[in-house]
């Protein structure tokens, strides 16, 4: 009954879309930079921009630990490419100061990085997007300490000697250790911490990562002196362990039973010593950053020297791809195949026209506009339409079906050029329709001829879809979507395959 229409229309409607979907899945991601290849200053600047944008996106998603690791990776790139005194260094130190002020609640580290930023741009001001009481207070403190004679590198008495007396990080006001510092590659680092008489730890242990290692190693600190109730603890990191761009460290004070009584830093949020002239760090904190070269040429613009913090924030908001706060508009076209249930058609069912339920096509096709908004990094809400067209109406039969859909989409992580999603869907309107060949029967049930009519599923629909986004450039995605809908109270079901273009903004 329906096989003739199915065979005639399914192939031209669905085969091209299926082929395109297979190509999208099979296309390999763009290659990343070759390991060991020397970056030019422009390449390093672009990489720092990407790292900063990604880190502040993580910051907005409250993933503060990964944001910290990403910014510290950016700081290593800045140091290696000698961009420390330029806009790249300024923006990275500024974003670290914001992260430590608001996210990780470490004012001493925030002040340390604000001092670094002020050394590059003395009239630095916070952008409107990042101006909070915490950032303003820490920026004011950094300016005051610089005005009082504390240099930007005041966390170190001398390059290899990092002391807690300046740039200190408090641990319950009972232990003070450095918030950071700078040394030269291969230099031995002397780290000093101070503990008060109230703490009286039995041991103090310095934990650090040597030469970009993944695991911390412990180094007991020595009780060097005690005066006025303040004990100075000292440990030396050998020069053979200072050959990576960064030396992460934290300090733990323990009582006689071995229990920790104070921490300065943590393993997941360590303090950092920058190493000048160091080799590439073994582990990269930004392995998931998209390094493909297909983005628009304007992404390689240098950071605005007049206000790099605000510039990076503006660019991050404008160019984010599928993150919280992103809108999109899309338009797709497609067709469907499904199961037409029941025995009575719409236009001529009352006249004794009947059909046999079975496989049918949603002849001829449909348009699928959609407007959506990301409420989280991997979650989005959208309103879509299913605008079906059925050409060649016969004696008053339906010419289409218009239905509004509401979708909740759950996205996987961005894998470079492709991103998969799953979307439960509900809607209402005219539902969906199939064109079928039906039999005309007389009063005795004898067939007297055939007629083309429609069978509807709906007017309410529910189901789910899945699909993939293929990145074309910063703004546009090619979409391939498969969606299964069931209609009720007129029960039928349809599987749609749709492809189109999405614009994200």
N, C-alpha and C positions, 0 to 999 in steps of 0.2 A: 504493500500500500504506500509506504513512505520511502521505499528503497530507491525509487527513481529520483526523487528530489534530493535524497541524501547523497547518492553517488554523483549527481550532476553538480551539486553546489559545495560539498565539503572540501574537495581538493583545491579549487581556486581560492576559497576563502581562508583556509587554514594553513596550507603548505608553506606559503612565503613566510608567515609569522613563525612557524615552527623552525624553519631554516635559520631565520635571524636569531631566534632564541639560542639555538645550538652554537651559532657563531659567537654570540656574546659570552657564553659559558666557556667556550674553547679558547677564546683569545687570551693569551698570556699577559700578565701584568708587565708594565714597563720595567726595564732593568734599572737597578740602583747603581750608584756610582761604584766604580771598581775599587776594591779595597787597596789602600796604599797609594792611590792616585793623589797627587798634590792639588789642593784646591787653590784657585786664584782668589784674590781679595773679593772680587764680585761674587764668586760662588760661595765663599765663606759668609759674606754678608747676607746672601739669600738664604743660606742654611740657618743662620742665626735668626732671621726673620721668621722662618717656618717654625723653628723650635720655640720661639717666644710666643707665637700665636697659638700653637698647640698647647703650650704650658698654661697660658691664661684661659684657654678653653677648659682645660682640666681644673683650673682654679675655680672657674664659675660653676663647674659640676661638683665642686667640693672634694675633688680627688687631689688633696694637697701634697701627699707624699710623691705621687708620680709627677705632679707639676714641679716639685722641687728638683727631682732627679733630671727632668727635662731642661730646666733652666740652668742647672749646674753643668749639664752637657753643653748647652749654648755658651756658658762662660768659658768652658775649655776650648771651644772653637774660636771664641774671641781672642783668647790668650795665644793660641797657636798661630793664628793669622795676623797677630799684631794689630788687632782692632780695638785694643783696650781703651784708648783715648778718643775714640770716635763715637758716632751715634749708636753703633751696634753694642759697644761696651756700656754706654750710658743706658740704653733701653734694658739690657739684661740685668744690670745692677738695680735699676729702678723697679723692674718687675719682681726681682728677688726681695727687695725691700717691702713691696706690697704684700707678697706672699707671707713673709715672716711677720709683718705687722698684723694682718687680718686673718690669714688662714692658720698658720702654725703658732701664732701667739708667742713669738720670740722677739721681744723688742730690741735686745742687744744685737742679734744678727741683722735685724732690720736697720738699725742705726749704722752698723758696719757697712752695709751695702749702700745706704743713703750717702755716707761719707765718700764712698767710691764714686757715686754718681755726681755728687757735688764737686769733687775734684775735677771732673770733666766739664760740668756746667754749673758754675756757682749760683746762678739765679734760677735753678731748677724749681718748678712748681708742679704740684700734682694736677693731673687732668681731672675733669669733672667726674668721669666715670669711676675713678679710683680714689677720690678724695673722701676719706673717712676720718673720724676722730683719731683712730689709731695711727693711720699713715701720716696725718698732719702733725700729731704729737711727736712721732719718731723723726720726721723730717726736721721739725723745729729743734729737737734735741741734738740731731746730727749737726745742724748749723751752729748751735750754741757751743758744742764741744770743739768744732773746728775754729770758731772765733776765739775760744779760750786757749788755743794753741795746740790742740790735739790734731795731728795730721790724719790724712785719709788712711794711712797704714798704721794707725796707732795701736792696732792689736798686736803689734810685734815690737819688742824692744830693739831688735836687730833682725835682719831678714831670717837668719836661721833660728832665732830665739823667740818663741811665741809665749807671751806672758799673760797671766790673768789680770794684771793691774789695769789694763786698758782694753776696750772692746770686749768687756767681760760678758759672760753668759751666766745668769744666776740659776742655781738649783736649790730652791727652797731657802734662799738667802744664807745658806750654810756652806755652800761650796761654789766657788767662782772659777771658771775656766775660760780659755779664749773662745771667741766667737768665730775666729778665722785668722788668716794671715797670709803672707807671701814669702816664698823662699826660692832659691835657685835650684835647678835640677842637680841632684847628686849631693846637696848640702845635708848635713846632719841637722835635725830639728830638735831643739830643746823646748819642751812644753812644760809650763808651770801652772799649777792650780793652787788655790788657797782654800783652806777649810777653817771654820770658826771653832772656838772652844766648845760650843754647844753640840757640834757634830761628833767630834772625837772618833773618826773612823779607824778601824784596825788596819785596813788596807785601802789603797786607791789604785785602780787599774785603768790604764789607757788602752782603748781598743782602736785599731786603725787598719786601713786596707793598704797593703804595700803594692805599689806599681800597678794599680788598677785591678787588683785581685777581687774576686767575688765574695770571699769570706774575710771577716775581721780576724785579726790576731791580737792577743792580749799582751800588754807590757806593764808589769808592776811599776808604780811610781815610788820614788824614794822620798822619805821624810828628810828634807834638806835642812829645815830650820823651823823654830817656833819662837815667836816674839809677840808679846801683848795678846796672847791667846789665839793668834793667827798662825797656822801651820802651812808652810810652803812645801808642796809636793812637786817633784821633778821627774821627768822621763825623757829619754832621748831616742828619737826615731833615726836609725842609721841612714846614712846617705845612699846606701844601696837600695833602700826602699822608697826613694823619692824621685823616681824616674817617670811617673805618670803625670798627667797635667793636674790632677787633683789628688789630695790625700784626705779622704773622709776619716773623721775620728769622733769618738765620744768618750766620756770618762764616767766611771762608776765607783762610788765609795761604798765600802762594806764594813759591817761591824764584826765583832769577834766570832760570831756564829756563821759568818759568811753571807748574811742577808744584805741586800742592797739597801742603803739608807739615803742615798742621794745620787742623782744622775745629772750630768751636764751633756745634753744631746741624747740621742737615742740611735739605735742601729738603723731604724727606718728614716730618721731625720738627723743625720750627723752634722757636726761642724765641718768646715772645709778649709784646707790650706791650698792656695793656688801655687803651682810650681811653674816658674818661668823657664822656658827653654826645654820643656819636657817632651818626651815622645808621645805618640798617640796612645790614649788610654785603651786598654784592652776591651773593656765592656762599654757598649754604647747604650745610653738610657733612652734613645729615641729610635729604636729599630722599627717602630711602627709608623714613623713619619713618611708620608708620601714624597718621594724624591723624583717622581717622573718629570720629564721636561716638556709636557704637553700643556701646561698652564699658560695663560696669556702672558705676553711679554711684560706687562706692567707689574707682575708680581715680583720682578727682579729690581724694582725701584729701591733706591737707598732709603733708609729711615730718615724721616724729616728731622734735621738737626735742631730746628726751632723748638719742637715739643715732641720728642720721640715717644714718650709714654702715651700721650694722647693719640699720636699717629698710629702706633701699634694697636691700640685699643680700637680705633676706628676701622683699621684694616681688618682686624680680627673679627669684628662684628660684620663687616661687609662681605668678607670672603669665607666665613665659616661654612662648612659643607655638611649639612645634616646634623646640626647640633641644636641645643636648646635655643629657642627664639627664632629659628629659621622658618620662613613661609615658603610655600611653593604653589605654582599653578601648572597644571598639565592638561594635555589633550591627547587622547588615544582613539584609535579606531580598531574594530575587530568584529568577530562574529562568534556564534556559539552553536553548540550541539547539545541535545539533551533528551529527556524522556517526556513525551506528551501523554498524560494520564486521562482517564475517563473515557466516555463514549460519545459525548455530545459536543458539537462545535458551537462557536459563538453566534455567528450570524444566522445560520440555517438549522441549528439544533432543534428549534421549536417547530420546524417544518418536517421533522422526521429524518434529517440528515445525521448520519452516524459515522464514526470512524473507529478503527481498532487502535488501542493504545500501543505505543512503541517509540523507537528512536525517531527523532525529528530534528530539523535544523531551525535555528532562529533566523530565518530568511529575512533580509539579505545580510544585514550587518547593523552595527551600532557605533555611535560616538560616545566617548567617555571623558567628559571634562571633570576636573577635580581641583579643589582648593584645600590646602592642608597647612598644618602648623606643628612644629616639633615642640612638645611640652617637656621633653627631656632629651638627652643625647640619643637615645635609642627608641623613643616612643613618640608617636605622632597621632593627631586627630585630623580627620578630613571629611569633607562633604563632597560627594561625587554624584554624577548623573549617569544614567544608562538610557541613551536616546536611540531607541531602536527604529529602524526604517524597514518597512515591508512594501516594496513597490508592486505595481500592477494590481491594485485593488479590484476585486470582482464583485459587482453588484452589492456594494455597501459593506464589504468585509473590512476589517481593521487595516490601517496603513502603517501602524507602528505601535510603540509602547514607550511611555515616558515614566521613569522611576527615579526617585531621589534616594541616595544611599548614604549611610553614615559608617565610617570605617575607623577602627583603631589599629594602627600599624605598629608592629614590633620589629625593629631592625637589628640585624647582626652588625658586628663591627665593620668599619670601612676597611676593605681589603685592597685598597689602592684604586683600581679601576671599577670594581664591582661591589655591590652591596645588596644582600638578600633581605627580604622582609616577609612577614606573615600578617594577615589582616582579617580579623573577624568583621563581619558586615551585616547590617540590618537596613531595611528600607521599606518604602511604601510608594504607591502611585498606581500605575497601570500594570505593574509587574513586568512580565515578559510574555512574548507570544511565539508560537510556532505556526507555520503555514503547512496545512496537511491536505491530502486528497481524501475526500469523504464521499460516502455512497448515499444516494437518494433512494429512499425506500417508500413503497406505497403503504396503504393502510394495513395490508396483510403482511408487511415485512419483506416484500420482494424488492430486490434492487432494480431501479429503473434508470440509473445513470450515475455520473460522478460530478462533483463540484469541488473547487478549491475554497477552503475556509480556514479560520484560525482557531487555535486552542490556547487559552491563557493560563499562566501560572501566576497567582497573586490574588488580590492586589498587594498583599504584604509578602516580603521576601526576607530570607535570612540565609547566611552561609559564611564562607571564608575564602580568602584569596591568598596567593603567594606570588612573588615575583622577584625581579632583579633590576637594579639600577646600574647602568653602564655610564661611567663618567666620560663626557665629551670635552668639557672644559670646566672652568670654575663655576659657571652658572647653570649649565645645561646637562641633563641626563637623558639618556635613551632608556625607555622603560619597556619591559616585557612582563605581562601580568596574566595569570590564570586565576579565574574566580568561579567558584561553584555556588549557585543559588538555588534554594528551594522556595517555591511559592505556596501560599496558603491564604484563604481556605480552599481556593482552586489549586489542588495539589499537582504540580509538575516540577521538573528540575532541569537546570541548564548549566553547562560548563562553558564559560566565555574565555576566549583567548584574545588579548588586547595588546597593542603596541603603540607607543607614542613618544612625545617629547615632554620633559619636565623642566621648568624654569624655577630655580631656587633663588630666593632673595631675602 
